[in-house]
C-alpha cells in the first residue's frame, strides 16, 4: 500500500489517517484470531485421529515425552548393535516426533556425541555401552 503524502495535511486529517490504520489493524487481528481458533480445532481433530498437526508458527517445534537421548537408550536396550537407519525407524516407531528433514543426521550426531552411553562396535552400528 502506498504511503500517503503527509506534508500539507492538517492535524485532523492526520488523526483520521491514523484512526483508519488502527481500525484496519484491529479488524485484521480479529480475523486472525478467528482463523487461529479454526486451526486449533482442526489440530485437535487431527490429533484425535492419531495424526500430528502441521507446523505452527508459534512454538512449531515438536514436543516429545522423552528426550532423544532417552528414546535412543530405550530403543537400544536389546543389546544388539543396530544401524543408524534401523535406530531412526525404531525411534519414530516409539512415537518420537521431529519436523527435521535431516532427522537421521541428528540421531547420528547424538549417538556420536553421547559416547558415555553409546558405543559403535563397527562402522555405522551402535549399541548401549555395557
ABEGO torsion letter per residue (X at the ends): XBBBBABGBBAAAAAAAAAAAAAAAAAAAAAAAAAAAAAAAAAAAAAAAGBBBBBBABGABBBBABBAAAAAAAAAAAGBBBBAAAAAAAAAAAGBBBABAAAAAAAAAAAAABAAABBBABBGBBBBBX
